[in-house]
Amino acid sequence: MLRYCKTVLQKVSFSRELFQRELNKSIQWLRKEEINALKIWCIINFGAIYMDVINEVFKQV
């Protein structure tokens, strides 16, 4: 499931709104250890453009 979430996030990364929506969905589907792995992956891959979105979504976890 984590791999699927990463694929979806890469495909919607062109849009801030879609990225945030899919990131929210992803954290609902994943287990706690997968959520931590996703957060690290998001920061590495999208931190330069969506750091505020990433922080906002993962603050809720």
PDB file of N, CA, C and O in Angstrom:
ATOM      1  N   MET A   1       0.819  -1.194   0.000  1.00  0.00           N
ATOM      2  CA  MET A   1       0.000   0.000   0.000  1.00  0.00           C
ATOM      3  C   MET A   1       0.866   1.262   0.000  1.00  0.00           C
ATOM      4  O   MET A   1       0.515   2.266  -0.620  1.00  0.00           O
ATOM      5  N   LEU A   2       1.981   1.199   0.690  1.00  0.00           N
ATOM      6  CA  LEU A   2       2.881   2.355   0.730  1.00  0.00           C
ATOM      7  C   LEU A   2       3.390   2.678  -0.669  1.00  0.00           C
ATOM      8  O   LEU A   2       3.452   3.846  -1.053  1.00  0.00           O
ATOM      9  N   ARG A   3       3.746   1.673  -1.414  1.00  0.00           N
ATOM     10  CA  ARG A   3       4.240   1.885  -2.781  1.00  0.00           C
ATOM     11  C   ARG A   3       3.158   2.543  -3.645  1.00  0.00           C
ATOM     12  O   ARG A   3       3.443   3.436  -4.442  1.00  0.00           O
ATOM     13  N   TYR A   4       1.922   2.089  -3.475  1.00  0.00           N
ATOM     14  CA  TYR A   4       0.808   2.663  -4.220  1.00  0.00           C
ATOM     15  C   TYR A   4       0.632   4.147  -3.869  1.00  0.00           C
ATOM     16  O   TYR A   4       0.442   4.974  -4.760  1.00  0.00           O
ATOM     17  N   CYS A   5       0.694   4.478  -2.592  1.00  0.00           N
ATOM     18  CA  CYS A   5       0.548   5.866  -2.153  1.00  0.00           C
ATOM     19  C   CYS A   5       1.643   6.750  -2.747  1.00  0.00           C
ATOM     20  O   CYS A   5       1.373   7.873  -3.173  1.00  0.00           O
ATOM     21  N   LYS A   6       2.854   6.254  -2.776  1.00  0.00           N
ATOM     22  CA  LYS A   6       3.964   7.010  -3.358  1.00  0.00           C
ATOM     23  C   LYS A   6       3.730   7.260  -4.842  1.00  0.00           C
ATOM     24  O   LYS A   6       3.992   8.354  -5.342  1.00  0.00           O
ATOM     25  N   THR A   7       3.237   6.247  -5.541  1.00  0.00           N
ATOM     26  CA  THR A   7       2.960   6.385  -6.972  1.00  0.00           C
ATOM     27  C   THR A   7       1.895   7.448  -7.220  1.00  0.00           C
ATOM     28  O   THR A   7       2.044   8.290  -8.105  1.00  0.00           O
ATOM     29  N   VAL A   8       0.835   7.405  -6.447  1.00  0.00           N
ATOM     30  CA  VAL A   8      -0.246   8.381  -6.599  1.00  0.00           C
ATOM     31  C   VAL A   8       0.275   9.786  -6.307  1.00  0.00           C
ATOM     32  O   VAL A   8      -0.020  10.721  -7.052  1.00  0.00           O
ATOM     33  N   LEU A   9       1.040   9.943  -5.242  1.00  0.00           N
ATOM     34  CA  LEU A   9       1.556  11.268  -4.884  1.00  0.00           C
ATOM     35  C   LEU A   9       2.481  11.824  -5.966  1.00  0.00           C
ATOM     36  O   LEU A   9       2.463  13.024  -6.239  1.00  0.00           O
ATOM     37  N   GLN A  10       3.272  10.976  -6.570  1.00  0.00           N
ATOM     38  CA  GLN A  10       4.126  11.435  -7.660  1.00  0.00           C
ATOM     39  C   GLN A  10       3.291  11.913  -8.841  1.00  0.00           C
ATOM     40  O   GLN A  10       3.637  12.900  -9.490  1.00  0.00           O
ATOM     41  N   LYS A  11       2.198  11.218  -9.119  1.00  0.00           N
ATOM     42  CA  LYS A  11       1.362  11.571 -10.268  1.00  0.00           C
ATOM     43  C   LYS A  11       0.570  12.854 -10.057  1.00  0.00           C
ATOM     44  O   LYS A  11       0.243  13.540 -11.026  1.00  0.00           O
ATOM     45  N   VAL A  12       0.256  13.189  -8.816  1.00  0.00           N
ATOM     46  CA  VAL A  12      -0.529  14.406  -8.553  1.00  0.00           C
ATOM     47  C   VAL A  12       0.333  15.554  -8.047  1.00  0.00           C
ATOM     48  O   VAL A  12      -0.198  16.587  -7.637  1.00  0.00           O
ATOM     49  N   SER A  13       1.622  15.398  -8.066  1.00  0.00           N
ATOM     50  CA  SER A  13       2.509  16.415  -7.497  1.00  0.00           C
ATOM     51  C   SER A  13       2.502  17.731  -8.269  1.00  0.00           C
ATOM     52  O   SER A  13       3.072  18.718  -7.803  1.00  0.00           O
ATOM     53  N   PHE A  14       1.872  17.762  -9.432  1.00  0.00           N
ATOM     54  CA  PHE A  14       1.783  18.996 -10.203  1.00  0.00           C
ATOM     55  C   PHE A  14       0.799  19.984  -9.586  1.00  0.00           C
ATOM     56  O   PHE A  14       0.831  21.172  -9.905  1.00  0.00           O
ATOM     57  N   SER A  15      -0.083  19.493  -8.695  1.00  0.00           N
ATOM     58  CA  SER A  15      -1.128  20.328  -8.104  1.00  0.00           C
ATOM     59  C   SER A  15      -1.061  20.273  -6.576  1.00  0.00           C
ATOM     60  O   SER A  15      -1.112  19.198  -5.980  1.00  0.00           O
ATOM     61  N   ARG A  16      -0.947  21.422  -5.969  1.00  0.00           N
ATOM     62  CA  ARG A  16      -0.897  21.520  -4.505  1.00  0.00           C
ATOM     63  C   ARG A  16      -2.144  20.914  -3.862  1.00  0.00           C
ATOM     64  O   ARG A  16      -2.036  20.169  -2.888  1.00  0.00           O
ATOM     65  N   GLU A  17      -3.319  21.224  -4.394  1.00  0.00           N
ATOM     66  CA  GLU A  17      -4.572  20.736  -3.823  1.00  0.00           C
ATOM     67  C   GLU A  17      -4.693  19.217  -3.931  1.00  0.00           C
ATOM     68  O   GLU A  17      -5.065  18.547  -2.968  1.00  0.00           O
ATOM     69  N   LEU A  18      -4.378  18.683  -5.103  1.00  0.00           N
ATOM     70  CA  LEU A  18      -4.441  17.234  -5.276  1.00  0.00           C
ATOM     71  C   LEU A  18      -3.421  16.521  -4.398  1.00  0.00           C
ATOM     72  O   LEU A  18      -3.713  15.480  -3.810  1.00  0.00           O
ATOM     73  N   PHE A  19      -2.233  17.085  -4.317  1.00  0.00           N
ATOM     74  CA  PHE A  19      -1.187  16.495  -3.489  1.00  0.00           C
ATOM     75  C   PHE A  19      -1.650  16.419  -2.038  1.00  0.00           C
ATOM     76  O   PHE A  19      -1.501  15.383  -1.390  1.00  0.00           O
ATOM     77  N   GLN A  20      -2.204  17.500  -1.534  1.00  0.00           N
ATOM     78  CA  GLN A  20      -2.665  17.515  -0.144  1.00  0.00           C
ATOM     79  C   GLN A  20      -3.809  16.527   0.069  1.00  0.00           C
ATOM     80  O   GLN A  20      -3.830  15.814   1.072  1.00  0.00           O
ATOM     81  N   ARG A  21      -4.753  16.478  -0.857  1.00  0.00           N
ATOM     82  CA  ARG A  21      -5.886  15.564  -0.742  1.00  0.00           C
ATOM     83  C   ARG A  21      -5.418  14.107  -0.725  1.00  0.00           C
ATOM     84  O   ARG A  21      -5.873  13.312   0.098  1.00  0.00           O
ATOM     85  N   GLU A  22      -4.523  13.768  -1.626  1.00  0.00           N
ATOM     86  CA  GLU A  22      -4.036  12.386  -1.694  1.00  0.00           C
ATOM     87  C   GLU A  22      -3.144  12.036  -0.504  1.00  0.00           C
ATOM     88  O   GLU A  22      -3.138  10.892  -0.049  1.00  0.00           O
ATOM     89  N   LEU A  23      -2.407  12.996  -0.008  1.00  0.00           N
ATOM     90  CA  LEU A  23      -1.582  12.758   1.178  1.00  0.00           C
ATOM     91  C   LEU A  23      -2.467  12.485   2.390  1.00  0.00           C
ATOM     92  O   LEU A  23      -2.163  11.607   3.197  1.00  0.00           O
ATOM     93  N   ASN A  24      -3.547  13.224   2.518  1.00  0.00           N
ATOM     94  CA  ASN A  24      -4.509  12.972   3.593  1.00  0.00           C
ATOM     95  C   ASN A  24      -5.110  11.576   3.496  1.00  0.00           C
ATOM     96  O   ASN A  24      -5.236  10.880   4.504  1.00  0.00           O
ATOM     97  N   LYS A  25      -5.480  11.165   2.289  1.00  0.00           N
ATOM     98  CA  LYS A  25      -6.024   9.820   2.092  1.00  0.00           C
ATOM     99  C   LYS A  25      -4.982   8.765   2.463  1.00  0.00           C
ATOM    100  O   LYS A  25      -5.301   7.757   3.094  1.00  0.00           O
ATOM    101  N   SER A  26      -3.756   9.007   2.070  1.00  0.00           N
ATOM    102  CA  SER A  26      -2.685   8.034   2.297  1.00  0.00           C
ATOM    103  C   SER A  26      -2.483   7.752   3.780  1.00  0.00           C
ATOM    104  O   SER A  26      -2.325   6.597   4.177  1.00  0.00           O
ATOM    105  N   ILE A  27      -2.485   8.794   4.595  1.00  0.00           N
ATOM    106  CA  ILE A  27      -2.226   8.568   6.019  1.00  0.00           C
ATOM    107  C   ILE A  27      -3.399   7.861   6.700  1.00  0.00           C
ATOM    108  O   ILE A  27      -3.231   7.286   7.775  1.00  0.00           O
ATOM    109  N   GLN A  28      -4.570   7.897   6.092  1.00  0.00           N
ATOM    110  CA  GLN A  28      -5.703   7.151   6.646  1.00  0.00           C
ATOM    111  C   GLN A  28      -5.592   5.662   6.351  1.00  0.00           C
ATOM    112  O   GLN A  28      -6.072   4.837   7.129  1.00  0.00           O
ATOM    113  N   TRP A  29      -4.963   5.312   5.236  1.00  0.00           N
ATOM    114  CA  TRP A  29      -4.857   3.913   4.814  1.00  0.00           C
ATOM    115  C   TRP A  29      -3.677   3.179   5.424  1.00  0.00           C
ATOM    116  O   TRP A  29      -3.720   1.957   5.563  1.00  0.00           O
ATOM    117  N   LEU A  30      -2.627   3.897   5.790  1.00  0.00           N
ATOM    118  CA  LEU A  30      -1.367   3.260   6.174  1.00  0.00           C
ATOM    119  C   LEU A  30      -1.269   2.988   7.667  1.00  0.00           C
ATOM    120  O   LEU A  30      -1.938   3.624   8.482  1.00  0.00           O
ATOM    121  N   ARG A  31      -0.411   2.020   8.004  1.00  0.00           N
ATOM    122  CA  ARG A  31      -0.093   1.741   9.407  1.00  0.00           C
ATOM    123  C   ARG A  31       0.908   2.791   9.902  1.00  0.00           C
ATOM    124  O   ARG A  31       1.512   3.510   9.106  1.00  0.00           O
ATOM    125  N   LYS A  32       1.070   2.866  11.199  1.00  0.00           N
ATOM    126  CA  LYS A  32       1.905   3.896  11.825  1.00  0.00           C
ATOM    127  C   LYS A  32       3.336   3.898  11.278  1.00  0.00           C
ATOM    128  O   LYS A  32       3.871   4.961  10.961  1.00  0.00           O
ATOM    129  N   GLU A  33       3.959   2.725  11.165  1.00  0.00           N
ATOM    130  CA  GLU A  33       5.340   2.680  10.678  1.00  0.00           C
ATOM    131  C   GLU A  33       5.423   3.079   9.208  1.00  0.00           C
ATOM    132  O   GLU A  33       6.425   3.643   8.768  1.00  0.00           O
ATOM    133  N   GLU A  34       4.367   2.785   8.450  1.00  0.00           N
ATOM    134  CA  GLU A  34       4.336   3.202   7.047  1.00  0.00           C
ATOM    135  C   GLU A  34       4.138   4.713   6.932  1.00  0.00           C
ATOM    136  O   GLU A  34       4.670   5.344   6.019  1.00  0.00           O
ATOM    137  N   ILE A  35       3.384   5.282   7.845  1.00  0.00           N
ATOM    138  CA  ILE A  35       3.171   6.733   7.849  1.00  0.00           C
ATOM    139  C   ILE A  35       4.497   7.453   8.077  1.00  0.00           C
ATOM    140  O   ILE A  35       4.781   8.451   7.415  1.00  0.00           O
ATOM    141  N   ASN A  36       5.302   6.960   9.002  1.00  0.00           N
ATOM    142  CA  ASN A  36       6.609   7.566   9.252  1.00  0.00           C
ATOM    143  C   ASN A  36       7.508   7.468   8.021  1.00  0.00           C
ATOM    144  O   ASN A  36       8.214   8.419   7.686  1.00  0.00           O
ATOM    145  N   ALA A  37       7.481   6.329   7.357  1.00  0.00           N
ATOM    146  CA  ALA A  37       8.277   6.154   6.140  1.00  0.00           C
ATOM    147  C   ALA A  37       7.788   7.094   5.040  1.00  0.00           C
ATOM    148  O   ALA A  37       8.593   7.659   4.300  1.00  0.00           O
ATOM    149  N   LEU A  38       6.465   7.261   4.933  1.00  0.00           N
ATOM    150  CA  LEU A  38       5.906   8.164   3.927  1.00  0.00           C
ATOM    151  C   LEU A  38       6.299   9.605   4.198  1.00  0.00           C
ATOM    152  O   LEU A  38       6.596  10.355   3.268  1.00  0.00           O
ATOM    153  N   LYS A  39       6.301   9.995   5.463  1.00  0.00           N
ATOM    154  CA  LYS A  39       6.680  11.368   5.805  1.00  0.00           C
ATOM    155  C   LYS A  39       8.115  11.647   5.377  1.00  0.00           C
ATOM    156  O   LYS A  39       8.387  12.680   4.767  1.00  0.00           O
ATOM    157  N   ILE A  40       9.016  10.756   5.683  1.00  0.00           N
ATOM    158  CA  ILE A  40      10.417  10.926   5.291  1.00  0.00           C
ATOM    159  C   ILE A  40      10.538  10.993   3.777  1.00  0.00           C
ATOM    160  O   ILE A  40      11.252  11.845   3.248  1.00  0.00           O
ATOM    161  N   TRP A  41       9.847  10.103   3.077  1.00  0.00           N
ATOM    162  CA  TRP A  41       9.883  10.079   1.617  1.00  0.00           C
ATOM    163  C   TRP A  41       9.342  11.387   1.036  1.00  0.00           C
ATOM    164  O   TRP A  41       9.914  11.930   0.091  1.00  0.00           O
ATOM    165  N   CYS A  42       8.243  11.894   1.599  1.00  0.00           N
ATOM    166  CA  CYS A  42       7.652  13.151   1.122  1.00  0.00           C
ATOM    167  C   CYS A  42       8.602  14.330   1.317  1.00  0.00           C
ATOM    168  O   CYS A  42       8.742  15.177   0.434  1.00  0.00           O
ATOM    169  N   ILE A  43       9.243  14.378   2.461  1.00  0.00           N
ATOM    170  CA  ILE A  43      10.183  15.471   2.728  1.00  0.00           C
ATOM    171  C   ILE A  43      11.340  15.432   1.739  1.00  0.00           C
ATOM    172  O   ILE A  43      11.746  16.468   1.212  1.00  0.00           O
ATOM    173  N   ILE A  44      11.868  14.248   1.490  1.00  0.00           N
ATOM    174  CA  ILE A  44      12.985  14.101   0.557  1.00  0.00           C
ATOM    175  C   ILE A  44      12.577  14.487  -0.862  1.00  0.00           C
ATOM    176  O   ILE A  44      13.308  15.202  -1.548  1.00  0.00           O
ATOM    177  N   ASN A  45      11.417  14.017  -1.298  1.00  0.00           N
ATOM    178  CA  ASN A  45      11.016  14.198  -2.684  1.00  0.00           C
ATOM    179  C   ASN A  45      10.258  15.484  -2.973  1.00  0.00           C
ATOM    180  O   ASN A  45      10.366  16.026  -4.073  1.00  0.00           O
ATOM    181  N   PHE A  46       9.496  15.982  -2.013  1.00  0.00           N
ATOM    182  CA  PHE A  46       8.646  17.137  -2.265  1.00  0.00           C
ATOM    183  C   PHE A  46       8.812  18.267  -1.254  1.00  0.00           C
ATOM    184  O   PHE A  46       8.071  19.250  -1.294  1.00  0.00           O
ATOM    185  N   GLY A  47       9.773  18.135  -0.353  1.00  0.00           N
ATOM    186  CA  GLY A  47       9.968  19.139   0.682  1.00  0.00           C
ATOM    187  C   GLY A  47      10.273  20.519   0.143  1.00  0.00           C
ATOM    188  O   GLY A  47       9.900  21.521   0.753  1.00  0.00           O
ATOM    189  N   ALA A  48      10.939  20.582  -0.983  1.00  0.00           N
ATOM    190  CA  ALA A  48      11.315  21.876  -1.548  1.00  0.00           C
ATOM    191  C   ALA A  48      10.103  22.671  -2.025  1.00  0.00           C
ATOM    192  O   ALA A  48      10.124  23.902  -1.998  1.00  0.00           O
ATOM    193  N   ILE A  49       9.057  21.991  -2.458  1.00  0.00           N
ATOM    194  CA  ILE A  49       7.902  22.712  -2.985  1.00  0.00           C
ATOM    195  C   ILE A  49       6.656  22.633  -2.099  1.00  0.00           C
ATOM    196  O   ILE A  49       5.830  23.546  -2.121  1.00  0.00           O
ATOM    197  N   TYR A  50       6.511  21.565  -1.327  1.00  0.00           N
ATOM    198  CA  TYR A  50       5.291  21.362  -0.534  1.00  0.00           C
ATOM    199  C   TYR A  50       5.564  21.152   0.952  1.00  0.00           C
ATOM    200  O   TYR A  50       4.793  20.466   1.622  1.00  0.00           O
ATOM    201  N   MET A  51       6.628  21.718   1.473  1.00  0.00           N
ATOM    202  CA  MET A  51       6.962  21.494   2.885  1.00  0.00           C
ATOM    203  C   MET A  51       5.829  21.936   3.812  1.00  0.00           C
ATOM    204  O   MET A  51       5.555  21.277   4.815  1.00  0.00           O
ATOM    205  N   ASP A  52       5.172  23.045   3.481  1.00  0.00           N
ATOM    206  CA  ASP A  52       4.070  23.516   4.311  1.00  0.00           C
ATOM    207  C   ASP A  52       2.898  22.531   4.305  1.00  0.00           C
ATOM    208  O   ASP A  52       2.273  22.303   5.341  1.00  0.00           O
ATOM    209  N   VAL A  53       2.601  21.954   3.154  1.00  0.00           N
ATOM    210  CA  VAL A  53       1.531  20.959   3.045  1.00  0.00           C
ATOM    211  C   VAL A  53       1.894  19.711   3.841  1.00  0.00           C
ATOM    212  O   VAL A  53       1.068  19.181   4.584  1.00  0.00           O
ATOM    213  N   ILE A  54       3.125  19.246   3.685  1.00  0.00           N
ATOM    214  CA  ILE A  54       3.585  18.048   4.386  1.00  0.00           C
ATOM    215  C   ILE A  54       3.493  18.239   5.897  1.00  0.00           C
ATOM    216  O   ILE A  54       2.994  17.369   6.611  1.00  0.00           O
ATOM    217  N   ASN A  55       3.974  19.377   6.375  1.00  0.00           N
ATOM    218  CA  ASN A  55       3.916  19.657   7.825  1.00  0.00           C
ATOM    219  C   ASN A  55       2.473  19.713   8.319  1.00  0.00           C
ATOM    220  O   ASN A  55       2.160  19.179   9.383  1.00  0.00           O
ATOM    221  N   GLU A  56       1.603  20.351   7.560  1.00  0.00           N
ATOM    222  CA  GLU A  56       0.204  20.479   7.956  1.00  0.00           C
ATOM    223  C   GLU A  56      -0.482  19.105   8.042  1.00  0.00           C
ATOM    224  O   GLU A  56      -1.184  18.819   9.012  1.00  0.00           O
ATOM    225  N   VAL A  57      -0.280  18.276   7.042  1.00  0.00           N
ATOM    226  CA  VAL A  57      -0.934  16.968   7.016  1.00  0.00           C
ATOM    227  C   VAL A  57      -0.402  16.062   8.118  1.00  0.00           C
ATOM    228  O   VAL A  57      -1.182  15.408   8.810  1.00  0.00           O
ATOM    229  N   PHE A  58       0.902  16.016   8.288  1.00  0.00           N
ATOM    230  CA  PHE A  58       1.476  15.105   9.287  1.00  0.00           C
ATOM    231  C   PHE A  58       1.343  15.632  10.708  1.00  0.00           C
ATOM    232  O   PHE A  58       1.539  14.879  11.662  1.00  0.00           O
ATOM    233  N   LYS A  59       1.014  16.912  10.869  1.00  0.00           N
ATOM    234  CA  LYS A  59       0.758  17.458  12.198  1.00  0.00           C
ATOM    235  C   LYS A  59      -0.502  16.815  12.797  1.00  0.00           C
ATOM    236  O   LYS A  59      -0.627  16.695  14.016  1.00  0.00           O
ATOM    237  N   GLN A  60      -1.419  16.411  11.935  1.00  0.00           N
ATOM    238  CA  GLN A  60      -2.681  15.813  12.365  1.00  0.00           C
ATOM    239  C   GLN A  60      -2.532  14.372  12.836  1.00  0.00           C
ATOM    240  O   GLN A  60      -3.425  13.831  13.488  1.00  0.00           O
ATOM    241  N   VAL A  61      -1.406  13.754  12.508  1.00  0.00           N
ATOM    242  CA  VAL A  61      -1.207  12.325  12.838  1.00  0.00           C
ATOM    243  C   VAL A  61      -0.810  12.171  14.294  1.00  0.00           C
ATOM    244  O   VAL A  61      -0.599  11.052  14.761  1.00  0.00           O
TER     245      VAL A  61
END
